[in-house]
Amino acid sequence: MTMREWWLVVRYTIAVLRDSRRTTKIHRVAEITSRGRFTALLQDLRAHGREPDMLAKRPQLTPPHVDIQLLRTLPAETLGGAYARHLDAHRLEMFLDDTPADHVDDPDVRYLIRRYRQVHDIWHVLLGLGTRGHEEVLVHAFVLGHLRLPISALVVLFGSVKHMVLEARWAALRHALREAYDSGRQAEPLLLVQWEDLWDEPIDALRRRYRIQPSTPAWVEG
């Protein structure tokens, strides 16, 4: 990273610690700190002859490409039904952020970063986690185990203090955090899964297929 980028990471991190809803700042930090990791992931796939098919298709989990009204009609135990209910319950909209990846030159890496942002709420659903501060930390613990992204290490480090230690969520700190990390470590590769083709599949079946251990509710709430 350049000195300017280091300064931006520090400034944006401080801003997010003050207000965790500043998602644009989070995305900027993620771009700068994680572009090398996404580049390495892509290079590793290509070195093993696994050129991602989705790089040619460029699927998008955005409103023009996903019929959220149709997903609302699916049973709650399906991926699509659970995803729609997650968005509605937490008053979220499907990924709409158009923050340009100014710090990433490779268009394939830029797409993977954007795709990671788009599937973030699907991973929430698969882990059985909501959107409270400590639950976001647990999702990033999962991501840290799965993708080893520096941005997730930052979120786990600072978020654990803010949303677990200071909020006295001891079970989440002692047990759920490690559980989420271990779940990410054991999961099958998820970044390249085309979830758009799996809306009507049961959540439990997908968890088994991709070896995802959902968070234990008692530890999350403890």
Rosetta silent file (secondary structure, phi, psi, omega in degrees, C-alpha in Angstrom):
SEQUENCE: MTMREWWLVVRYTIAVLRDSRRTTKIHRVAEITSRGRFTALLQDLRAHGREPDMLAKRPQLTPPHVDIQLLRTLPAETLGGAYARHLDAHRLEMFLDDTPADHVDDPDVRYLIRRYRQVHDIWHVLLGLGTRGHEEVLVHAFVLGHLRLPISALVVLFGSVKHMVLEARWAALRHALREAYDSGRQAEPLLLVQWEDLWDEPIDALRRRYRIQPSTPAWVEG
SCORE:     score description
SCORE:     0.000 S_00000001
   1 L     0.000  147.285  175.615    0.000    0.000    0.000 S_00000001
   2 L   -77.897  166.767  178.335    1.095    3.568   -0.619 S_00000001
   3 H   -61.382  -38.272  178.718    1.415    6.034    2.249 S_00000001
   4 H   -62.774  -40.006 -179.517   -1.783    7.727    1.082 S_00000001
   5 H   -68.439  -38.314  175.392   -3.624    4.423    1.218 S_00000001
   6 H   -58.872  -43.304 -179.642   -2.318    3.704    4.723 S_00000001
   7 H   -64.513  -40.346  178.740   -3.629    7.095    5.803 S_00000001
   8 H   -63.656  -41.368  179.097   -7.016    6.402    4.206 S_00000001
   9 H   -60.603  -45.952  179.772   -7.265    3.036    5.976 S_00000001
  10 H   -62.857  -47.246 -177.365   -6.550    4.663    9.350 S_00000001
  11 H   -63.740  -45.318 -178.429   -8.970    7.540    8.741 S_00000001
  12 H   -69.510  -35.054  178.380  -11.787    5.335    7.462 S_00000001
  13 H   -63.575  -42.859  177.455  -11.295    2.784   10.251 S_00000001
  14 H   -62.061  -41.376  179.576  -11.670    5.508   12.870 S_00000001
  15 H   -62.866  -40.340 -179.518  -14.814    6.747   11.110 S_00000001
  16 H   -70.822  -35.966  176.872  -16.336    3.258   11.107 S_00000001
  17 H   -62.271  -32.634  177.773  -15.501    2.713   14.779 S_00000001
  18 H   -75.871  -35.765 -178.948  -17.495    5.848   15.522 S_00000001
  19 L  -147.890  101.696 -174.680  -20.392    4.807   13.294 S_00000001
  20 L   -71.228   -4.755  178.339  -20.488    1.227   11.973 S_00000001
  21 L   -83.296   -3.133 -178.335  -23.261    2.147    9.504 S_00000001
  22 L   -81.553   74.011 -172.490  -20.785    3.968    7.259 S_00000001
  23 H   -65.300  -31.974  179.164  -20.613    1.124    4.765 S_00000001
  24 H   -60.527  -41.312  178.035  -18.887    3.132    2.053 S_00000001
  25 H   -64.497  -40.700  178.280  -15.904    3.642    4.363 S_00000001
  26 H   -59.827  -43.126 -179.033  -15.906   -0.086    5.184 S_00000001
  27 H   -64.516  -37.236  178.699  -15.841   -0.905    1.476 S_00000001
  28 H   -64.237  -45.161  178.417  -12.913    1.450    0.901 S_00000001
  29 H   -61.638  -41.619 -179.814  -10.899   -0.189    3.674 S_00000001
  30 H   -62.200  -42.802  179.270  -11.796   -3.617    2.278 S_00000001
  31 H   -58.818  -50.626 -173.565  -10.629   -2.662   -1.217 S_00000001
  32 H   -67.401  -45.326 -173.137   -7.295   -1.343   -0.071 S_00000001
  33 H   -83.601  -24.196 -172.069   -6.450   -4.022    2.478 S_00000001
  34 H  -109.703   -2.972 -177.300   -7.950   -7.073    0.742 S_00000001
  35 H   -61.734  -35.544  178.683   -7.211   -6.581   -2.956 S_00000001
  36 H   -64.954  -37.876  179.833   -3.974   -8.552   -2.589 S_00000001
  37 H   -68.443  -42.929  177.579   -5.825  -11.442   -0.989 S_00000001
  38 H   -64.269  -37.767  176.727   -8.476  -11.514   -3.729 S_00000001
  39 H   -62.143  -43.613  179.871   -5.709  -11.385   -6.349 S_00000001
  40 H   -65.161  -39.443  178.244   -3.976  -14.339   -4.687 S_00000001
  41 H   -61.311  -43.871 -179.151   -7.238  -16.309   -4.550 S_00000001
  42 H   -66.860  -42.747  179.126   -7.815  -15.752   -8.259 S_00000001
  43 H   -63.090  -38.037  179.210   -4.230  -16.643   -9.167 S_00000001
  44 H   -65.581  -40.977  177.070   -4.471  -19.846   -7.118 S_00000001
  45 H   -60.871  -46.092 -177.937   -7.648  -20.887   -8.933 S_00000001
  46 H   -68.361  -34.795  178.908   -6.069  -20.287  -12.308 S_00000001
  47 H   -64.541  -27.379  179.695   -2.864  -22.093  -11.325 S_00000001
  48 L  -100.407   17.666  176.254   -4.951  -25.180  -10.602 S_00000001
  49 L    67.911   29.924 -178.172   -6.874  -24.903  -13.869 S_00000001
  50 L  -117.802   58.951  177.072  -10.059  -23.665  -12.214 S_00000001
  51 L   -59.279  117.535 -176.040  -10.849  -20.516  -14.166 S_00000001
  52 L   -59.680  124.127  178.980  -14.071  -19.335  -12.500 S_00000001
  53 L   -61.874  -31.927 -176.685  -17.023  -19.722  -14.859 S_00000001
  54 H   -70.240  -16.875  176.676  -18.750  -16.802  -13.204 S_00000001
  55 H   -67.818  -25.875  175.631  -16.030  -14.422  -14.398 S_00000001
  56 H   -83.019  -38.883 -177.372  -17.438  -14.915  -17.888 S_00000001
  57 H   -80.349  -32.212 -178.096  -21.087  -14.748  -16.825 S_00000001
  58 L    51.371   54.155  177.561  -20.667  -11.944  -14.241 S_00000001
  59 L   -62.813  150.972 -177.512  -23.910  -12.770  -12.328 S_00000001
  60 L  -130.003  127.883  174.916  -25.216   -9.938  -10.154 S_00000001
  61 L   -92.431   69.534 -178.381  -27.222  -10.168   -6.936 S_00000001
  62 L  -131.918  160.035 -176.022  -28.932   -6.849   -7.524 S_00000001
  63 L   -50.378  -40.202  179.491  -32.605   -5.812   -7.939 S_00000001
  64 L   -65.048  -18.825 -174.208  -32.581   -5.792  -11.761 S_00000001
  65 L  -109.733  -10.487 -177.873  -31.376   -9.411  -11.755 S_00000001
  66 L  -128.608  127.636  179.176  -33.261  -10.910   -8.784 S_00000001
  67 L   -87.535   92.872 -176.798  -37.051  -10.949   -8.366 S_00000001
  68 H   -65.241  -30.763  177.753  -37.367  -10.297   -4.634 S_00000001
  69 H   -64.133  -39.517  177.613  -41.153  -10.520   -4.829 S_00000001
  70 H   -65.707  -40.639  179.367  -40.850  -14.061   -6.171 S_00000001
  71 H   -61.939  -33.849  179.158  -38.403  -14.979   -3.407 S_00000001
  72 H   -64.741  -21.253  179.935  -40.929  -13.814   -0.820 S_00000001
  73 L   -85.888  -10.437 -179.520  -43.333  -16.482   -2.071 S_00000001
  74 L   -78.051  152.741  178.426  -40.838  -19.298   -1.454 S_00000001
  75 L   -57.387  150.029 -176.478  -41.005  -21.328    1.790 S_00000001
  76 L   -62.681  -24.898 -177.548  -39.055  -19.903    4.719 S_00000001
  77 L   -84.873   -2.902  176.114  -36.785  -22.958    4.854 S_00000001
  78 E   -89.418  161.581  179.839  -35.486  -22.390    1.311 S_00000001
  79 H   -60.121  -48.857 -178.075  -32.514  -20.170    0.520 S_00000001
  80 H   -63.383  -43.299  179.367  -34.594  -17.674   -1.444 S_00000001
  81 H   -64.842  -42.158  179.614  -37.380  -17.563    1.123 S_00000001
  82 H   -67.701  -37.940 -179.914  -34.949  -17.174    4.020 S_00000001
  83 H   -65.139  -46.306  179.667  -32.948  -14.505    2.169 S_00000001
  84 H   -62.457  -42.040  179.963  -36.047  -12.424    1.410 S_00000001
  85 H   -67.958  -34.665  175.404  -37.247  -12.713    4.999 S_00000001
  86 H   -61.119  -47.316  179.717  -33.802  -11.735    6.290 S_00000001
  87 H   -62.084  -44.644 -177.770  -33.864   -8.562    4.207 S_00000001
  88 H   -67.280  -44.065 -176.448  -37.427   -7.726    5.265 S_00000001
  89 H   -63.003  -32.933 -176.993  -36.911   -8.487    8.963 S_00000001
  90 L  -104.585   12.410  177.506  -33.870   -6.218    9.181 S_00000001
  91 L    53.762   46.531  178.757  -35.248   -3.543    6.846 S_00000001
  92 L  -105.261  156.524  170.979  -32.476   -4.109    4.348 S_00000001
  93 L  -109.060  153.258  174.814  -32.430   -3.686    0.610 S_00000001
  94 L   -56.705  152.196 -174.239  -30.688   -5.999   -1.768 S_00000001
  95 L   -47.688  119.763 -178.841  -27.119   -4.889   -2.439 S_00000001
  96 L  -124.168   -6.120 -172.866  -27.256   -1.515   -4.201 S_00000001
  97 L   -63.645  127.571  178.855  -23.899    0.042   -3.371 S_00000001
  98 L  -111.538   28.370  178.638  -22.100    1.329   -6.435 S_00000001
  99 L   -56.686  116.613 -178.578  -18.932    2.438   -4.664 S_00000001
 100 L   -67.757  143.051  179.481  -16.327    2.337   -7.448 S_00000001
 101 L   -83.538   74.434 -175.471  -13.280    0.186   -6.798 S_00000001
 102 L   -67.568  -19.182 -175.324  -10.831    3.036   -7.291 S_00000001
 103 L  -102.673   11.211 -178.675   -7.999    1.114   -5.645 S_00000001
 104 L  -127.469  123.574 -177.662   -8.302   -2.049   -7.781 S_00000001
 105 L   -91.170  -40.419 -175.431   -7.043   -2.213  -11.379 S_00000001
 106 L   -71.004  120.789 -177.874   -7.780   -5.808  -12.410 S_00000001
 107 H   -63.473  -31.057  178.082  -11.422   -6.073  -13.603 S_00000001
 108 H   -70.042  -41.650  176.728  -11.670   -9.721  -12.500 S_00000001
 109 H   -65.615  -40.096  178.092  -10.469   -8.895   -8.999 S_00000001
 110 H   -59.938  -39.768  178.476  -12.815   -5.912   -8.964 S_00000001
 111 H   -66.676  -43.536  179.953  -15.704   -8.235   -9.809 S_00000001
 112 H   -60.429  -39.129  178.122  -14.771  -10.741   -7.069 S_00000001
 113 H   -64.166  -44.326  178.889  -14.714   -7.938   -4.498 S_00000001
 114 H   -65.097  -40.523  178.870  -18.117   -6.740   -5.629 S_00000001
 115 H   -62.315  -41.007  177.631  -19.444  -10.295   -5.637 S_00000001
 116 H   -58.606  -42.743  177.736  -18.210  -10.774   -2.077 S_00000001
 117 H   -62.497  -40.340 -176.365  -20.182   -7.708   -1.016 S_00000001
 118 H   -66.219  -35.966 -175.782  -23.291   -9.005   -2.782 S_00000001
 119 H   -88.444    0.449 -176.102  -23.283  -12.422   -1.089 S_00000001
 120 H   -53.921  -46.566 -177.615  -22.636  -10.996    2.385 S_00000001
 121 H   -73.071  -26.171  174.112  -26.299  -11.236    3.450 S_00000001
 122 H   -66.215  -38.824  177.455  -26.619  -14.742    2.015 S_00000001
 123 H   -66.765  -34.835  172.828  -23.778  -15.793    4.306 S_00000001
 124 H   -54.833  -47.932 -177.954  -25.682  -14.171    7.186 S_00000001
 125 H   -63.129  -45.679 -178.834  -28.624  -16.429    6.343 S_00000001
 126 H   -63.792  -30.407  178.985  -26.513  -19.572    6.056 S_00000001
 127 H   -88.858   -7.748 -178.989  -24.942  -18.854    9.443 S_00000001
 128 L    70.706   34.759 -175.536  -28.293  -18.023   11.037 S_00000001
 129 L  -116.192  143.640  175.522  -27.129  -14.546   12.062 S_00000001
 130 L   -86.513 -149.747 -172.429  -28.900  -11.191   12.147 S_00000001
 131 L  -120.956   11.237  175.732  -27.403   -7.745   11.747 S_00000001
 132 L   -64.964  161.374 -173.750  -26.626   -6.593   15.281 S_00000001
 133 H   -52.791  -47.738 -177.215  -23.082   -5.433   15.868 S_00000001
 134 H   -70.513  -26.172  177.100  -21.803   -8.628   17.471 S_00000001
 135 H   -72.284  -35.681  174.196  -23.498  -10.734   14.770 S_00000001
 136 H   -62.928  -38.421  177.550  -21.652   -8.775   12.080 S_00000001
 137 H   -62.099  -40.987  179.646  -18.435   -9.545   13.961 S_00000001
 138 H   -65.323  -38.415  176.198  -19.312  -13.250   13.904 S_00000001
 139 H   -61.525  -41.501  179.445  -19.901  -13.154   10.153 S_00000001
 140 H   -70.565  -27.888  172.966  -16.467  -11.592    9.728 S_00000001
 141 H   -64.209  -40.264  175.439  -14.962  -14.279   11.959 S_00000001
 142 H   -61.550  -46.847 -179.844  -16.414  -16.787    9.496 S_00000001
 143 H   -63.055  -38.697  178.855  -14.976  -14.799    6.561 S_00000001
 144 H   -61.116  -42.988  177.656  -11.590  -14.592    8.267 S_00000001
 145 H   -68.072  -32.843 -173.858  -11.500  -18.363    8.562 S_00000001
 146 H   -86.551  -45.438 -174.404  -12.764  -18.863    5.024 S_00000001
 147 H  -115.690  -11.943 -178.968  -11.013  -16.183    2.958 S_00000001
 148 L    56.485   44.656  179.799   -8.447  -14.719    5.379 S_00000001
 149 L   -80.388  131.985  177.368   -9.368  -11.172    4.434 S_00000001
 150 H   -57.485  -36.215  179.969   -7.481   -8.439    6.322 S_00000001
 151 H   -61.345  -36.056  179.475  -10.666   -6.351    6.580 S_00000001
 152 H   -69.792  -35.364  175.947  -12.305   -9.203    8.491 S_00000001
 153 H   -61.849  -40.971  178.497   -9.341   -9.387   10.879 S_00000001
 154 H   -64.104  -44.581 -179.309   -9.821   -5.676   11.589 S_00000001
 155 H   -63.298  -43.649  179.819  -13.563   -6.102   12.165 S_00000001
 156 H   -63.650  -43.731 -177.891  -13.021   -9.070   14.486 S_00000001
 157 H   -62.516  -57.734 -175.790  -10.297   -7.253   16.437 S_00000001
 158 H   -78.212  -36.622 -178.784  -12.063   -3.948   16.996 S_00000001
 159 H   -67.432  -34.475  178.583  -15.622   -5.260   16.793 S_00000001
 160 H   -62.964  -38.777  177.615  -15.054   -7.876   19.483 S_00000001
 161 H   -67.305  -48.540 -174.859  -14.011   -5.141   21.901 S_00000001
 162 H   -69.506  -44.873 -169.941  -16.876   -2.826   20.988 S_00000001
 163 H  -105.195   -5.416  177.770  -19.714   -5.339   20.623 S_00000001
 164 H  -119.643  -55.939 -179.583  -18.674   -8.228   22.877 S_00000001
 165 H   -65.118  -54.721 -176.075  -16.372   -7.016   25.655 S_00000001
 166 L   -70.282  -22.703  176.775  -18.050   -3.632   26.220 S_00000001
 167 L   -97.896    5.498  176.935  -21.518   -5.146   25.797 S_00000001
 168 L    55.797   42.611  175.676  -20.610   -8.066   28.089 S_00000001
 169 L   -94.597   76.558 -170.014  -21.503  -10.732   25.521 S_00000001
 170 H   -72.098  -37.421  179.212  -19.223  -13.310   27.099 S_00000001
 171 H   -66.012  -38.964  177.500  -20.625  -16.454   25.477 S_00000001
 172 H   -63.589  -41.067 -179.038  -20.302  -14.860   22.049 S_00000001
 173 H   -68.791  -44.075 -174.059  -16.723  -13.862   22.842 S_00000001
 174 H   -79.826  -33.297 -170.902  -15.682  -17.190   24.356 S_00000001
 175 H  -121.300  -50.507 -173.165  -17.535  -19.613   22.130 S_00000001
 176 H   -66.055  -34.204 -178.765  -19.425  -18.157   19.142 S_00000001
 177 H   -62.886  -48.287  179.640  -16.411  -16.284   17.786 S_00000001
 178 H   -68.203  -37.093  178.670  -14.276  -19.429   17.556 S_00000001
 179 H   -60.204  -44.805 -179.621  -17.232  -21.443   16.270 S_00000001
 180 H   -65.082  -42.311  178.826  -17.752  -18.994   13.383 S_00000001
 181 H   -61.475  -46.575  179.887  -14.040  -18.965   12.546 S_00000001
 182 H   -63.763  -35.766  177.485  -13.875  -22.772   12.528 S_00000001
 183 H   -62.446  -41.527  177.481  -16.996  -22.918   10.357 S_00000001
 184 H   -64.950  -36.947 -179.921  -15.282  -20.689    7.803 S_00000001
 185 H   -65.759  -36.756 -174.251  -12.175  -22.857    7.857 S_00000001
 186 H   -91.372  -13.382 -175.752  -14.064  -26.075    7.146 S_00000001
 187 L   -67.223  148.205  171.721  -16.560  -24.713    4.591 S_00000001
 188 L   -66.739  157.862 -179.813  -16.288  -25.593    0.920 S_00000001
 189 L   -54.501  123.214 -173.474  -15.304  -22.660   -1.362 S_00000001
 190 L  -107.110  -23.874 -172.144  -18.281  -20.295   -1.285 S_00000001
 191 L   -61.738  -30.723 -175.506  -17.231  -17.193   -3.184 S_00000001
 192 L   -97.663    4.899  178.112  -17.798  -18.794   -6.582 S_00000001
 193 L   -71.119  132.302  178.688  -21.135  -20.443   -5.765 S_00000001
 194 L   -92.293   85.558 -175.964  -23.922  -19.135   -8.020 S_00000001
 195 H   -60.574  -23.712 -179.803  -26.587  -18.770   -5.364 S_00000001
 196 H   -59.804  -23.130 -179.795  -29.003  -17.464   -7.976 S_00000001
 197 H   -90.928    1.347 -170.867  -29.466  -21.049   -9.157 S_00000001
 198 L  -122.815   14.703 -174.188  -30.232  -22.350   -5.655 S_00000001
 199 L   -55.579  -37.408 -174.152  -33.101  -20.178   -4.406 S_00000001
 200 L   -92.231    7.508  178.909  -35.561  -23.063   -4.020 S_00000001
 201 L   -87.164  145.512 -179.975  -33.146  -25.418   -2.246 S_00000001
 202 E   -64.792  140.988  179.012  -33.522  -26.014    1.518 S_00000001
 203 H   -56.659  -46.194 -177.176  -31.135  -24.104    3.754 S_00000001
 204 H   -61.771  -37.688  179.071  -30.193  -27.214    5.722 S_00000001
 205 H   -65.807  -39.699  178.871  -29.299  -29.109    2.543 S_00000001
 206 H   -67.506  -38.558  177.064  -27.032  -26.257    1.397 S_00000001
 207 H   -60.862  -42.408  179.054  -25.343  -26.141    4.793 S_00000001
 208 H   -66.881  -42.470 -177.537  -24.567  -29.837    4.528 S_00000001
 209 H   -61.982  -42.180 -175.206  -23.393  -29.551    0.919 S_00000001
 210 H  -102.122    9.907  173.865  -21.004  -26.687    1.625 S_00000001
 211 L    57.137   49.996  178.944  -20.050  -27.810    5.150 S_00000001
 212 L  -103.211  120.895  175.995  -21.336  -24.680    6.877 S_00000001
 213 L   -93.182  112.188  178.877  -21.878  -24.907   10.631 S_00000001
 214 L   -67.701  157.032 -178.700  -24.504  -22.324   11.650 S_00000001
 215 L   -67.857  145.021  178.249  -23.925  -20.349   14.813 S_00000001
 216 L   -76.676  116.228 -175.014  -25.266  -21.767   18.062 S_00000001
 217 H   -53.338  -40.653 -177.940  -28.153  -19.461   19.123 S_00000001
 218 H   -62.874  -35.214  179.015  -27.434  -19.779   22.850 S_00000001
 219 H   -75.705  -36.399  178.358  -23.854  -18.596   22.342 S_00000001
 220 H   -63.989  -40.742 -176.240  -24.893  -15.751   20.054 S_00000001
 221 H   -85.539  -15.864 -175.065  -27.400  -14.485   22.585 S_00000001
 222 L   -76.965    0.000    0.000  -25.270  -15.191   25.657 S_00000001
